[in-house]
């Protein structure tokens, strides 16, 4: 039962962090960071299963491979930037968390440019030519 | 799922022991030594954290970014 392990780990790390925070705030932050890394490492096998399913579905539907790869990368960027931003927010650095999130959003936007262009081109092809064209 | 959760408790233990050493050294009047102990403990912990984070990022790269 993974969930029992994870909840137990989370609770014990919470109390350890409470004890450490009085004496050594930096160490408490590192402990909570590593607990977060561990939980993500435990979850990454499940995420891999979901990703395999998505890839298989895309191959069955004969989607363009580039678009599926872009979507997977976008999901990964979202997870990573969220993780980093939460760590920074835990440390009390709200502005740094905001900047990490901003960078994540911008990179996602840039990676989505090919998809957006394809959508716009498709829509333009569907539309009847307006204005005497 | 054979991840080594001991690392977390190791790090917490290092933190508590370093805090104790710091208190003792400060009461002995050796503030500069206390500073060094804290710094070195922090570097050790940061190294362990960096190793783990590298592992996580490699896994994430494998899952999300290949193809």
N, CA and C atoms of all chains as a GROMACS GRO file, in nm:
protein
  600
    1UNK      N    1   0.084  -0.121   0.000
    1UNK     CA    2   0.000   0.000   0.000
    1UNK      C    3   0.088   0.126   0.000
    2UNK      N    4   0.098   0.184  -0.117
    2UNK     CA    5   0.181   0.303  -0.129
    2UNK      C    6   0.127   0.420  -0.050
    3UNK      N    7  -0.007   0.430  -0.048
    3UNK     CA    8  -0.064   0.551   0.011
    3UNK      C    9  -0.038   0.556   0.160
    4UNK      N   10  -0.040   0.438   0.225
    4UNK     CA   11  -0.010   0.437   0.369
    4UNK      C   12   0.133   0.483   0.394
    5UNK      N   13   0.225   0.430   0.311
    5UNK     CA   14   0.365   0.472   0.324
    5UNK      C   15   0.379   0.623   0.309
    6UNK      N   16   0.310   0.676   0.208
    6UNK     CA   17   0.329   0.818   0.179
    6UNK      C   18   0.270   0.905   0.288
    7UNK      N   19   0.150   0.864   0.338
    7UNK     CA   20   0.090   0.945   0.445
    7UNK      C   21   0.174   0.938   0.571
    8UNK      N   22   0.226   0.819   0.602
    8UNK     CA   23   0.312   0.807   0.720
    8UNK      C   24   0.437   0.891   0.706
    9UNK      N   25   0.498   0.884   0.589
    9UNK     CA   26   0.618   0.965   0.564
    9UNK      C   27   0.588   1.113   0.577
   10UNK      N   28   0.476   1.155   0.519
   10UNK     CA   29   0.441   1.297   0.525
   10UNK      C   30   0.419   1.344   0.667
   11UNK      N   31   0.348   1.263   0.746
   11UNK     CA   32   0.321   1.307   0.884
   11UNK      C   33   0.449   1.313   0.966
   12UNK      N   34   0.534   1.209   0.952
   12UNK     CA   35   0.657   1.211   1.034
   12UNK      C   36   0.747   1.326   0.991
   13UNK      N   37   0.752   1.352   0.861
   13UNK     CA   38   0.835   1.465   0.815
   13UNK      C   39   0.778   1.597   0.865
   14UNK      N   40   0.645   1.605   0.872
   14UNK     CA   41   0.585   1.729   0.925
   14UNK      C   42   0.631   1.756   1.067
   15UNK      N   43   0.627   1.650   1.151
   15UNK     CA   44   0.666   1.674   1.291
   15UNK      C   45   0.816   1.699   1.305
   16UNK      N   46   0.895   1.625   1.224
   16UNK     CA   47   1.040   1.650   1.226
   16UNK      C   48   1.071   1.794   1.188
   17UNK      N   49   0.999   1.842   1.086
   17UNK     CA   50   1.021   1.980   1.042
   17UNK      C   51   0.985   2.079   1.152
   18UNK      N   52   0.876   2.048   1.225
   18UNK     CA   53   0.836   2.138   1.334
   18UNK      C   54   0.945   2.146   1.439
   19UNK      N   55   1.007   2.028   1.470
   19UNK     CA   56   1.113   2.030   1.571
   19UNK      C   57   1.234   2.106   1.519
   20UNK      N   58   1.270   2.077   1.393
   20UNK     CA   59   1.393   2.136   1.340
   20UNK      C   60   1.381   2.285   1.318
   21UNK      N   61   1.259   2.331   1.295
   21UNK     CA   62   1.242   2.471   1.257
   21UNK      C   63   1.283   2.567   1.369
   22UNK      N   64   1.264   2.521   1.495
   22UNK     CA   65   1.300   2.610   1.606
   22UNK      C   66   1.450   2.632   1.612
   23UNK      N   67   1.527   2.524   1.579
   23UNK     CA   68   1.670   2.535   1.597
   23UNK      C   69   1.739   2.577   1.468
   24UNK      N   70   1.697   2.519   1.357
   24UNK     CA   71   1.771   2.534   1.232
   24UNK      C   72   1.676   2.539   1.114
   25UNK      N   73   1.623   2.657   1.084
   25UNK     CA   74   1.518   2.665   0.980
   25UNK      C   75   1.562   2.612   0.844
   26UNK      N   76   1.692   2.631   0.810
   26UNK     CA   77   1.738   2.587   0.678
   26UNK      C   78   1.731   2.435   0.667
   27UNK      N   79   1.771   2.367   0.775
   27UNK     CA   80   1.771   2.221   0.772
   27UNK      C   81   1.628   2.169   0.760
   28UNK      N   82   1.536   2.237   0.830
   28UNK     CA   83   1.395   2.196   0.820
   28UNK      C   84   1.348   2.206   0.676
   29UNK      N   85   1.389   2.312   0.609
   29UNK     CA   86   1.347   2.328   0.470
   29UNK      C   87   1.404   2.218   0.382
   30UNK      N   88   1.532   2.184   0.405
   30UNK     CA   89   1.592   2.078   0.323
   30UNK      C   90   1.522   1.945   0.347
   31UNK      N   91   1.486   1.918   0.474
   31UNK     CA   92   1.416   1.792   0.503
   31UNK      C   93   1.283   1.786   0.430
   32UNK      N   94   1.208   1.897   0.432
   32UNK     CA   95   1.079   1.893   0.363
   32UNK      C   96   1.098   1.883   0.212
   33UNK      N   97   1.204   1.947   0.162
   33UNK     CA   98   1.232   1.936   0.017
   33UNK      C   99   1.260   1.792  -0.022
   34UNK      N  100   1.340   1.723   0.060
   34UNK     CA  101   1.376   1.586   0.024
   34UNK      C  102   1.255   1.495   0.038
   35UNK      N  103   1.169   1.525   0.137
   35UNK     CA  104   1.046   1.444   0.147
   35UNK      C  105   0.962   1.461   0.021
   36UNK      N  106   0.955   1.585  -0.027
   36UNK     CA  107   0.880   1.606  -0.151
   36UNK      C  108   0.940   1.531  -0.268
   37UNK      N  109   1.074   1.530  -0.276
   37UNK     CA  110   1.141   1.457  -0.384
   37UNK      C  111   1.109   1.308  -0.374
   38UNK      N  112   1.110   1.255  -0.251
   38UNK     CA  113   1.082   1.114  -0.234
   38UNK      C  114   0.940   1.079  -0.278
   39UNK      N  115   0.845   1.165  -0.239
   39UNK     CA  116   0.706   1.134  -0.275
   39UNK      C  117   0.690   1.138  -0.426
   40UNK      N  118   0.754   1.236  -0.491
   40UNK     CA  119   0.746   1.240  -0.638
   40UNK      C  120   0.810   1.118  -0.699
   41UNK      N  121   0.925   1.073  -0.641
   41UNK     CA  122   0.992   0.955  -0.695
   41UNK      C  123   0.903   0.832  -0.683
   42UNK      N  124   0.827   0.825  -0.570
   42UNK     CA  125   0.736   0.712  -0.555
   42UNK      C  126   0.624   0.718  -0.658
   43UNK      N  127   0.582   0.840  -0.692
   43UNK     CA  128   0.467   0.855  -0.780
   43UNK      C  129   0.503   0.844  -0.927
   44UNK      N  130   0.634   0.848  -0.957
   44UNK     CA  131   0.668   0.865  -1.098
   44UNK      C  132   0.638   0.739  -1.179
   45UNK      N  133   0.633   0.624  -1.112
   45UNK     CA  134   0.597   0.503  -1.185
   45UNK      C  135   0.452   0.507  -1.230
   46UNK      N  136   0.365   0.557  -1.142
   46UNK     CA  137   0.225   0.572  -1.180
   46UNK      C  138   0.210   0.670  -1.295
   47UNK      N  139   0.285   0.783  -1.284
   47UNK     CA  140   0.277   0.882  -1.390
   47UNK      C  141   0.322   0.821  -1.522
   48UNK      N  142   0.426   0.733  -1.513
   48UNK     CA  143   0.473   0.668  -1.635
   48UNK      C  144   0.363   0.582  -1.698
   49UNK      N  145   0.285   0.513  -1.612
   49UNK     CA  146   0.176   0.432  -1.666
   49UNK      C  147   0.076   0.518  -1.741
   50UNK      N  148   0.038   0.630  -1.678
   50UNK     CA  149  -0.060   0.719  -1.744
   50UNK      C  150  -0.006   0.769  -1.877
   51UNK      N  151   0.125   0.804  -1.877
   51UNK     CA  152   0.184   0.856  -2.000
   51UNK      C  153   0.186   0.750  -2.110
   52UNK      N  154   0.216   0.624  -2.070
   52UNK     CA  155   0.214   0.516  -2.169
   52UNK      C  156   0.075   0.503  -2.230
   53UNK      N  157  -0.027   0.511  -2.141
   53UNK     CA  158  -0.164   0.500  -2.191
   53UNK      C  159  -0.195   0.612  -2.290
   54UNK      N  160  -0.155   0.734  -2.254
   54UNK     CA  161  -0.180   0.847  -2.345
   54UNK      C  162  -0.112   0.825  -2.479
   55UNK      N  163   0.015   0.777  -2.472
   55UNK     CA  164   0.088   0.757  -2.597
   55UNK      C  165   0.020   0.650  -2.683
   56UNK      N  166  -0.024   0.542  -2.618
   56UNK     CA  167  -0.090   0.436  -2.695
   56UNK      C  168  -0.217   0.486  -2.759
   57UNK      N  169  -0.295   0.564  -2.681
   57UNK     CA  170  -0.419   0.617  -2.738
   57UNK      C  171  -0.390   0.708  -2.856
   58UNK      N  172  -0.285   0.788  -2.844
   58UNK     CA  173  -0.251   0.878  -2.954
   58UNK      C  174  -0.209   0.800  -3.077
   59UNK      N  175  -0.136   0.690  -3.054
   59UNK     CA  176  -0.093   0.612  -3.170
   59UNK      C  177  -0.212   0.543  -3.236
   60UNK      N  178  -0.309   0.500  -3.152
   60UNK     CA  179  -0.427   0.438  -3.211
   60UNK      C  180  -0.506   0.537  -3.293
   61UNK      N  181  -0.508   0.662  -3.247
   61UNK     CA  182  -0.586   0.763  -3.318
   61UNK      C  183  -0.509   0.824  -3.433
   62UNK      N  184  -0.384   0.777  -3.458
   62UNK     CA  185  -0.300   0.829  -3.565
   62UNK      C  186  -0.278   0.978  -3.554
   63UNK      N  187  -0.254   1.022  -3.430
   63UNK     CA  188  -0.222   1.164  -3.413
   63UNK      C  189  -0.078   1.189  -3.457
   64UNK      N  190  -0.050   1.315  -3.488
   64UNK     CA  191   0.086   1.351  -3.522
   64UNK      C  192   0.175   1.337  -3.397
   65UNK      N  193   0.288   1.271  -3.416
   65UNK     CA  194   0.374   1.239  -3.301
   65UNK      C  195   0.427   1.364  -3.233
   66UNK      N  196   0.452   1.468  -3.312
   66UNK     CA  197   0.511   1.590  -3.257
   66UNK      C  198   0.417   1.654  -3.155
   67UNK      N  199   0.287   1.654  -3.187
   67UNK     CA  200   0.192   1.717  -3.095
   67UNK      C  201   0.183   1.642  -2.963
   68UNK      N  202   0.184   1.509  -2.971
   68UNK     CA  203   0.176   1.431  -2.847
   68UNK      C  204   0.299   1.455  -2.761
   69UNK      N  205   0.418   1.456  -2.826
   69UNK     CA  206   0.540   1.482  -2.750
   69UNK      C  207   0.534   1.619  -2.684
   70UNK      N  208   0.483   1.719  -2.758
   70UNK     CA  209   0.473   1.853  -2.701
   70UNK      C  210   0.382   1.854  -2.579
   71UNK      N  211   0.270   1.784  -2.589
   71UNK     CA  212   0.176   1.784  -2.477
   71UNK      C  213   0.238   1.717  -2.355
   72UNK      N  214   0.309   1.606  -2.379
   72UNK     CA  215   0.374   1.539  -2.266
   72UNK      C  216   0.476   1.631  -2.202
   73UNK      N  217   0.556   1.700  -2.285
   73UNK     CA  218   0.656   1.791  -2.230
   73UNK      C  219   0.589   1.902  -2.150
   74UNK      N  220   0.475   1.950  -2.199
   74UNK     CA  221   0.407   2.058  -2.128
   74UNK      C  222   0.360   2.010  -1.991
   75UNK      N  223   0.308   1.887  -1.986
   75UNK     CA  224   0.265   1.834  -1.856
   75UNK      C  225   0.384   1.824  -1.761
   76UNK      N  226   0.497   1.775  -1.814
   76UNK     CA  227   0.616   1.764  -1.729
   76UNK      C  228   0.662   1.898  -1.677
   77UNK      N  229   0.663   1.999  -1.765
   77UNK     CA  230   0.705   2.132  -1.721
   77UNK      C  231   0.612   2.184  -1.613
   78UNK      N  232   0.483   2.159  -1.628
   78UNK     CA  233   0.387   2.205  -1.527
   78UNK      C  234   0.417   2.141  -1.392
   79UNK      N  235   0.442   2.010  -1.392
   79UNK     CA  236   0.471   1.943  -1.265
   79UNK      C  237   0.597   1.999  -1.201
   80UNK      N  238   0.704   2.011  -1.281
   80UNK     CA  239   0.832   2.053  -1.223
   80UNK      C  240   0.824   2.195  -1.170
   81UNK      N  241   0.763   2.285  -1.247
   81UNK     CA  242   0.761   2.424  -1.201
   81UNK      C  243   0.672   2.439  -1.078
   82UNK      N  244   0.565   2.360  -1.072
   82UNK     CA  245   0.480   2.364  -0.953
   82UNK      C  246   0.558   2.319  -0.830
   83UNK      N  247   0.637   2.211  -0.848
   83UNK     CA  248   0.718   2.158  -0.738
   83UNK      C  249   0.816   2.264  -0.688
   84UNK      N  250   0.890   2.324  -0.781
   84UNK     CA  251   0.988   2.425  -0.741
   84UNK      C  252   0.922   2.546  -0.676
   85UNK      N  253   0.810   2.587  -0.730
   85UNK     CA  254   0.743   2.704  -0.675
   85UNK      C  255   0.694   2.677  -0.534
   86UNK      N  256   0.646   2.555  -0.509
   86UNK     CA  257   0.598   2.524  -0.374
   86UNK      C  258   0.713   2.522  -0.274
   87UNK      N  259   0.830   2.469  -0.318
   87UNK     CA  260   0.945   2.470  -0.227
   87UNK      C  261   0.983   2.614  -0.194
   88UNK      N  262   0.987   2.698  -0.296
   88UNK     CA  263   1.025   2.837  -0.272
   88UNK      C  264   0.924   2.907  -0.182
   89UNK      N  265   0.795   2.873  -0.200
   89UNK     CA  266   0.693   2.935  -0.116
   89UNK      C  267   0.706   2.889   0.028
   90UNK      N  268   0.744   2.763   0.047
   90UNK     CA  269   0.766   2.710   0.182
   90UNK      C  270   0.876   2.788   0.253
   91UNK      N  271   0.978   2.827   0.175
   91UNK     CA  272   1.089   2.898   0.236
   91UNK      C  273   1.056   3.043   0.262
   92UNK      N  274   0.934   3.085   0.229
   92UNK     CA  275   0.896   3.224   0.251
   92UNK      C  276   0.932   3.316   0.137
   93UNK      N  277   0.984   3.259   0.029
   93UNK     CA  278   1.022   3.341  -0.086
   93UNK      C  279   0.908   3.340  -0.188
   94UNK      N  280   0.803   3.414  -0.155
   94UNK     CA  281   0.687   3.414  -0.243
   94UNK      C  282   0.717   3.471  -0.380
   95UNK      N  283   0.805   3.572  -0.384
   95UNK     CA  284   0.833   3.635  -0.514
   95UNK      C  285   0.912   3.539  -0.603
   96UNK      N  286   1.005   3.463  -0.541
   96UNK     CA  287   1.080   3.367  -0.622
   96UNK      C  288   0.986   3.259  -0.676
   97UNK      N  289   0.889   3.218  -0.593
   97UNK     CA  290   0.790   3.119  -0.640
   97UNK      C  291   0.713   3.175  -0.758
   98UNK      N  292   0.675   3.302  -0.748
   98UNK     CA  293   0.603   3.364  -0.858
   98UNK      C  294   0.685   3.366  -0.985
   99UNK      N  295   0.818   3.390  -0.970
   99UNK     CA  296   0.900   3.395  -1.090
   99UNK      C  297   0.916   3.258  -1.152
  100UNK      N  298   0.930   3.155  -1.066
  100UNK     CA  299   0.940   3.019  -1.122
  100UNK      C  300   0.813   2.985  -1.200
  101UNK      N  301   0.698   3.020  -1.139
  101UNK     CA  302   0.572   2.990  -1.208
  101UNK      C  303   0.562   3.067  -1.338
  102UNK      N  304   0.608   3.193  -1.335
  102UNK     CA  305   0.603   3.274  -1.458
  102UNK      C  306   0.688   3.210  -1.568
  103UNK      N  307   0.808   3.164  -1.529
  103UNK     CA  308   0.895   3.102  -1.629
  103UNK      C  309   0.830   2.976  -1.685
  104UNK      N  310   0.767   2.897  -1.595
  104UNK     CA  311   0.699   2.776  -1.642
  104UNK      C  312   0.589   2.809  -1.742
  105UNK      N  313   0.509   2.913  -1.708
  105UNK     CA  314   0.399   2.950  -1.797
  105UNK      C  315   0.452   2.995  -1.932
  106UNK      N  316   0.559   3.076  -1.928
  106UNK     CA  317   0.612   3.127  -2.055
  106UNK      C  318   0.666   3.014  -2.142
  107UNK      N  319   0.738   2.920  -2.078
  107UNK     CA  320   0.796   2.812  -2.157
  107UNK      C  321   0.686   2.725  -2.216
  108UNK      N  322   0.579   2.704  -2.136
  108UNK     CA  323   0.466   2.626  -2.188
  108UNK      C  324   0.405   2.697  -2.309
  109UNK      N  325   0.391   2.831  -2.296
  109UNK     CA  326   0.333   2.907  -2.407
  109UNK      C  327   0.417   2.895  -2.532
  110UNK      N  328   0.550   2.905  -2.514
  110UNK     CA  329   0.639   2.896  -2.630
  110UNK      C  330   0.631   2.757  -2.694
  111UNK      N  331   0.621   2.653  -2.607
  111UNK     CA  332   0.617   2.518  -2.664
  111UNK      C  333   0.485   2.491  -2.734
  112UNK      N  334   0.381   2.567  -2.696
  112UNK     CA  335   0.250   2.544  -2.756
  112UNK      C  336   0.233   2.618  -2.888
  113UNK      N  337   0.334   2.697  -2.926
  113UNK     CA  338   0.321   2.777  -3.049
  113UNK      C  339   0.292   2.690  -3.173
  114UNK      N  340   0.364   2.579  -3.196
  114UNK     CA  341   0.332   2.499  -3.315
  114UNK      C  342   0.188   2.448  -3.316
  115UNK      N  343   0.139   2.406  -3.198
  115UNK     CA  344   0.002   2.356  -3.191
  115UNK      C  345  -0.096   2.468  -3.222
  116UNK      N  346  -0.071   2.586  -3.161
  116UNK     CA  347  -0.161   2.699  -3.186
  116UNK      C  348  -0.163   2.736  -3.334
  117UNK      N  349  -0.044   2.736  -3.395
  117UNK     CA  350  -0.036   2.770  -3.538
  117UNK      C  351  -0.116   2.669  -3.621
  118UNK      N  352  -0.102   2.541  -3.586
  118UNK     CA  353  -0.174   2.439  -3.662
  118UNK      C  354  -0.324   2.458  -3.648
  119UNK      N  355  -0.369   2.491  -3.523
  119UNK     CA  356  -0.514   2.510  -3.503
  119UNK      C  357  -0.563   2.628  -3.586
  120UNK      N  358  -0.488   2.738  -3.580
  120UNK     CA  359  -0.531   2.858  -3.654
  120UNK      C  360  -0.535   2.829  -3.804
  121UNK      N  361  -0.435   2.756  -3.854
  121UNK     CA  362  -0.434   2.724  -3.997
  121UNK      C  363  -0.553   2.638  -4.036
  122UNK      N  364  -0.584   2.540  -3.949
  122UNK     CA  365  -0.699   2.454  -3.979
  122UNK      C  366  -0.827   2.536  -3.985
  123UNK      N  367  -0.842   2.624  -3.885
  123UNK     CA  368  -0.964   2.704  -3.881
  123UNK      C  369  -0.972   2.794  -4.004
  124UNK      N  370  -0.859   2.852  -4.044
  124UNK     CA  371  -0.859   2.938  -4.161
  124UNK      C  372  -0.895   2.860  -4.286
  125UNK      N  373  -0.850   2.733  -4.293
  125UNK     CA  374  -0.885   2.654  -4.410
  125UNK      C  375  -1.032   2.617  -4.412
  126UNK      N  376  -1.089   2.598  -4.291
  126UNK     CA  377  -1.230   2.561  -4.285
  126UNK      C  378  -1.319   2.676  -4.324
  127UNK      N  379  -1.277   2.798  -4.286
  127UNK     CA  380  -1.364   2.912  -4.308
  127UNK      C  381  -1.375   2.944  -4.456
  128UNK      N  382  -1.492   2.984  -4.498
  128UNK     CA  383  -1.503   3.032  -4.636
  128UNK      C  384  -1.430   3.164  -4.652
  129UNK      N  385  -1.375   3.187  -4.766
  129UNK     CA  386  -1.298   3.310  -4.786
  129UNK      C  387  -1.390   3.430  -4.778
  130UNK      N  388  -1.359   3.518  -4.681
  130UNK     CA  389  -1.443   3.635  -4.658
  130UNK      C  390  -1.380   3.755  -4.729
  131UNK      N  391  -1.463   3.845  -4.771
  131UNK     CA  392  -1.412   3.971  -4.828
  131UNK      C  393  -1.369   3.957  -4.971
  132UNK      N  394  -1.438   3.880  -5.047
  132UNK     CA  395  -1.412   3.874  -5.191
  132UNK      C  396  -1.282   3.806  -5.228
  133UNK      N  397  -1.238   3.711  -5.145
  133UNK     CA  398  -1.112   3.649  -5.177
  133UNK      C  399  -1.124   3.532  -5.273
  134UNK      N  400   0.958  -0.065  -0.521
  134UNK     CA  401   0.949   0.057  -0.438
  134UNK      C  402   1.052   0.050  -0.326
  135UNK      N  403   1.177   0.028  -0.364
  135UNK     CA  404   1.281   0.012  -0.262
  135UNK      C  405   1.358   0.141  -0.243
  136UNK      N  406   1.284   0.249  -0.223
  136UNK     CA  407   1.351   0.377  -0.203
  136UNK      C  408   1.400   0.388  -0.059
  137UNK      N  409   1.512   0.456  -0.045
  137UNK     CA  410   1.575   0.463   0.085
  137UNK      C  411   1.522   0.583   0.162
  138UNK      N  412   1.418   0.557   0.242
  138UNK     CA  413   1.357   0.667   0.317
  138UNK      C  414   1.447   0.710   0.432
  139UNK      N  415   1.547   0.624   0.462
  139UNK     CA  416   1.636   0.656   0.574
  139UNK      C  417   1.707   0.790   0.556
  140UNK      N  418   1.725   0.829   0.430
  140UNK     CA  419   1.798   0.954   0.404
  140UNK      C  420   1.732   1.073   0.475
  141UNK      N  421   1.597   1.073   0.473
  141UNK     CA  422   1.527   1.185   0.536
  141UNK      C  423   1.559   1.192   0.685
  142UNK      N  424   1.551   1.074   0.750
  142UNK     CA  425   1.575   1.075   0.894
  142UNK      C  426   1.722   1.102   0.925
  143UNK      N  427   1.810   1.054   0.833
  143UNK     CA  428   1.952   1.087   0.849
  143UNK      C  429   1.971   1.238   0.850
  144UNK      N  430   1.907   1.303   0.755
  144UNK     CA  431   1.927   1.448   0.743
  144UNK      C  432   1.870   1.520   0.863
  145UNK      N  433   1.752   1.475   0.908
  145UNK     CA  434   1.693   1.538   1.028
  145UNK      C  435   1.786   1.517   1.147
  146UNK      N  436   1.846   1.396   1.157
  146UNK     CA  437   1.937   1.370   1.268
  146UNK      C  438   2.058   1.460   1.261
  147UNK      N  439   2.114   1.476   1.140
  147UNK     CA  440   2.229   1.566   1.125
  147UNK      C  441   2.191   1.707   1.169
  148UNK      N  442   2.070   1.749   1.131
  148UNK     CA  443   2.026   1.883   1.168
  148UNK      C  444   2.019   1.901   1.318
  149UNK      N  445   1.960   1.802   1.388
  149UNK     CA  446   1.944   1.814   1.534
  149UNK      C  447   2.081   1.812   1.601
  150UNK      N  448   2.171   1.721   1.554
  150UNK     CA  449   2.303   1.711   1.618
  150UNK      C  450   2.383   1.839   1.595
  151UNK      N  451   2.373   1.893   1.473
  151UNK     CA  452   2.445   2.018   1.446
  151UNK      C  453   2.393   2.129   1.534
  152UNK      N  454   2.262   2.133   1.556
  152UNK     CA  455   2.205   2.237   1.642
  152UNK      C  456   2.258   2.222   1.784
  153UNK      N  457   2.268   2.094   1.832
  153UNK     CA  458   2.320   2.073   1.967
  153UNK      C  459   2.465   2.118   1.979
  154UNK      N  460   2.547   2.077   1.878
  154UNK     CA  461   2.689   2.115   1.881
  154UNK      C  462   2.703   2.267   1.880
  155UNK      N  463   2.616   2.329   1.800
  155UNK     CA  464   2.620   2.475   1.792
  155UNK      C  465   2.592   2.539   1.928
  156UNK      N  466   2.489   2.486   1.996
  156UNK     CA  467   2.456   2.542   2.128
  156UNK      C  468   2.572   2.526   2.225
  157UNK      N  469   2.632   2.405   2.226
  157UNK     CA  470   2.742   2.380   2.320
  157UNK      C  471   2.859   2.472   2.290
  158UNK      N  472   2.893   2.483   2.160
  158UNK     CA  473   3.008   2.567   2.124
  158UNK      C  474   2.983   2.714   2.157
  159UNK      N  475   2.857   2.755   2.140
  159UNK     CA  476   2.828   2.895   2.170
  159UNK      C  477   2.841   2.922   2.320
  160UNK      N  478   2.799   2.823   2.401
  160UNK     CA  479   2.809   2.843   2.546
  160UNK      C  480   2.953   2.840   2.591
  161UNK      N  481   3.040   2.769   2.513
  161UNK     CA  482   3.182   2.771   2.547
  161UNK      C  483   3.248   2.899   2.498
  162UNK      N  484   3.173   2.978   2.423
  162UNK     CA  485   3.228   3.105   2.380
  162UNK      C  486   3.301   3.098   2.248
  163UNK      N  487   3.285   2.986   2.174
  163UNK     CA  488   3.355   2.975   2.045
  163UNK      C  489   3.254   2.993   1.931
  164UNK      N  490   3.216   3.118   1.911
  164UNK     CA  491   3.111   3.144   1.813
  164UNK      C  492   3.155   3.112   1.671
  165UNK      N  493   3.284   3.139   1.640
  165UNK     CA  494   3.329   3.117   1.502
  165UNK      C  495   3.327   2.968   1.469
  166UNK      N  496   3.365   2.883   1.565
  166UNK     CA  497   3.360   2.739   1.540
  166UNK      C  498   3.216   2.693   1.518
  167UNK      N  499   3.124   2.749   1.595
  167UNK     CA  500   2.982   2.712   1.577
  167UNK      C  501   2.937   2.744   1.436
  168UNK      N  502   2.983   2.859   1.387
  168UNK     CA  503   2.948   2.899   1.251
  168UNK      C  504   2.998   2.797   1.148
  169UNK      N  505   3.125   2.754   1.169
  169UNK     CA  506   3.183   2.658   1.073
  169UNK      C  507   3.110   2.526   1.075
  170UNK      N  508   3.074   2.481   1.197
  170UNK     CA  509   3.003   2.352   1.207
  170UNK      C  510   2.870   2.358   1.132
  171UNK      N  511   2.798   2.468   1.152
  171UNK     CA  512   2.671   2.482   1.081
  171UNK      C  513   2.691   2.482   0.931
  172UNK      N  514   2.794   2.554   0.887
  172UNK     CA  515   2.819   2.564   0.742
  172UNK      C  516   2.851   2.427   0.682
  173UNK      N  517   2.937   2.351   0.752
  173UNK     CA  518   2.978   2.222   0.695
  173UNK      C  519   2.862   2.123   0.697
  174UNK      N  520   2.785   2.124   0.807
  174UNK     CA  521   2.665   2.039   0.810
  174UNK      C  522   2.571   2.072   0.697
  175UNK      N  523   2.555   2.201   0.674
  175UNK     CA  524   2.465   2.243   0.566
  175UNK      C  525   2.516   2.198   0.430
  176UNK      N  526   2.648   2.205   0.411
  176UNK     CA  527   2.702   2.162   0.281
  176UNK      C  528   2.679   2.013   0.259
  177UNK      N  529   2.703   1.933   0.366
  177UNK     CA  530   2.682   1.788   0.354
  177UNK      C  531   2.537   1.760   0.316
  178UNK      N  532   2.444   1.825   0.386
  178UNK     CA  533   2.302   1.802   0.360
  178UNK      C  534   2.265   1.846   0.219
  179UNK      N  535   2.323   1.959   0.178
  179UNK     CA  536   2.291   2.009   0.045
  179UNK      C  537   2.339   1.913  -0.062
  180UNK      N  538   2.456   1.850  -0.035
  180UNK     CA  539   2.507   1.753  -0.132
  180UNK      C  540   2.412   1.635  -0.145
  181UNK      N  541   2.363   1.582  -0.030
  181UNK     CA  542   2.269   1.470  -0.036
  181UNK      C  543   2.142   1.511  -0.110
  182UNK      N  544   2.094   1.631  -0.079
  182UNK     CA  545   1.972   1.678  -0.145
  182UNK      C  546   1.993   1.691  -0.295
  183UNK      N  547   2.112   1.740  -0.334
  183UNK     CA  548   2.138   1.759  -0.476
  183UNK      C  549   2.140   1.625  -0.549
  184UNK      N  550   2.200   1.523  -0.483
  184UNK     CA  551   2.202   1.390  -0.546
  184UNK      C  552   2.061   1.340  -0.571
  185UNK      N  553   1.975   1.355  -0.467
  185UNK     CA  554   1.838   1.306  -0.481
  185UNK      C  555   1.762   1.381  -0.589
  186UNK      N  556   1.782   1.514  -0.592
  186UNK     CA  557   1.708   1.594  -0.689
  186UNK      C  558   1.753   1.560  -0.830
  187UNK      N  559   1.883   1.531  -0.844
  187UNK     CA  560   1.933   1.489  -0.975
  187UNK      C  561   1.865   1.359  -1.019
  188UNK      N  562   1.854   1.266  -0.925
  188UNK     CA  563   1.785   1.139  -0.955
  188UNK      C  564   1.642   1.165  -1.003
  189UNK      N  565   1.571   1.252  -0.927
  189UNK     CA  566   1.432   1.282  -0.962
  189UNK      C  567   1.423   1.344  -1.102
  190UNK      N  568   1.513   1.437  -1.131
  190UNK     CA  569   1.505   1.505  -1.260
  190UNK      C  570   1.534   1.409  -1.374
  191UNK      N  571   1.629   1.316  -1.351
  191UNK     CA  572   1.657   1.218  -1.456
  191UNK      C  573   1.533   1.133  -1.484
  192UNK      N  574   1.464   1.091  -1.376
  192UNK     CA  575   1.343   1.012  -1.394
  192UNK      C  576   1.237   1.091  -1.471
  193UNK      N  577   1.222   1.219  -1.431
  193UNK     CA  578   1.120   1.301  -1.496
  193UNK      C  579   1.152   1.317  -1.644
  194UNK      N  580   1.283   1.332  -1.674
  194UNK     CA  581   1.322   1.342  -1.814
  194UNK      C  582   1.285   1.216  -1.888
  195UNK      N  583   1.310   1.100  -1.825
  195UNK     CA  584   1.278   0.974  -1.891
  195UNK      C  585   1.128   0.964  -1.920
  196UNK      N  586   1.047   1.005  -1.821
  196UNK     CA  587   0.903   0.984  -1.837
  196UNK      C  588   0.843   1.085  -1.935
  197UNK      N  589   0.880   1.213  -1.920
  197UNK     CA  590   0.807   1.315  -1.995
  197UNK      C  591   0.875   1.355  -2.125
  198UNK      N  592   1.005   1.354  -2.129
  198UNK     CA  593   1.070   1.428  -2.235
  198UNK      C  594   1.134   1.342  -2.342
  199UNK      N  595   1.119   1.210  -2.337
  199UNK     CA  596   1.182   1.136  -2.444
  199UNK      C  597   1.082   1.121  -2.560
  200UNK      N  598   1.115   1.048  -2.659
  200UNK     CA  599   1.035   1.031  -2.782
  200UNK      C  600   1.113   1.092  -2.895
   0.00000   0.00000   0.00000
